[in-house]
Structure formats: C-alpha cells, structure tokens
Amino acid sequence: MVAPPPRKRPRNLAYEVGAFTLDVPSKDGALSTVAGKYIVVWKKGDDGTWRLHRDIWNLSAAQ
C-alpha cells in the first residue's frame, strides 16, 4: 500500500490533463494514427511567468 503525504494546494502550480492523436508516417510513407494521454504541470516563477515544470505522456493501448 502506498500512503502519500497530505497535499497542499500551492497557488504557484497548475496542471493540464488531456488526450492527443498524432499522424505518424511509416517507412513507406503511409500514415498511422496513434493516440495517447498527457499531463503537464506548470509552475509560476517569482517574476509571475508560468513555465513548464513537468511533462509526461504515454500512448494508449493498441486497438
């Protein structure tokens, strides 16, 4: 069992969660569509600018 510590909601972090599709060319030039999911975490700097802090994605299981 994993027990994460209590979370605080810092005001300097924001996140995006989403899905994507991408057309990828194969060696013969035919396009294949792949799909996946992503999470992006943004962190607000001392100067007020939002910057990419963490980014992770993965492909969905083949259908």
N, C-alpha and C positions, 0 to 999 in steps of 0.2 A: 504494500500500500504506500502511496506517496501522499504526504501531507504538506502542501505548500504553506508558506508563512502567510499571515494575514496580509491582504493587499491594501495599499493606499492608492488613491486616485490622484496622481500628480497632475497638476494643471499644465505641465510643460511637455506632456506626451499625448499623442493622438494616434489612431490606427485606422487602417483600411483593410477590409476583408472582401475578397471578390473572386470571380472566376474569369477565365480567359479562353479564347480559342486562337489558334495560330495556324496558318497555312505554311507547311514546310515542304520545300522541293526535295524530291529524292534524286538519286544519281542520274536517273533517266529523264529528269525534268518534270515528272508528274507531281502534282501537289497532293499532299496528305494533310488532313486537318487533325491537329492534336488539341486536347482540352486539358485544363488544369485549374488549380486554385492558388490563391496567394494571400499573404498577409504582409502589410508594410507598416512599420512603426516610425512615426515622425517625432522629432524632439525639437522643442523650441529653445533656441540659443539665448544667451544673455542679451544679445542685440535685437531679439524679437523675431528673428528669421527662423522659419521651420526648415529643418534639414532631415534628410533620410537618416534614420538611426539603425533600423534593422529591416531586412527584406528576405522573405523566404517564399518559395513556391514549389509546387510539385505537379506532376502530370497525373491526370485521372487514370483509373484502370481502363485498359483497352475494352472496348465494347464488342 
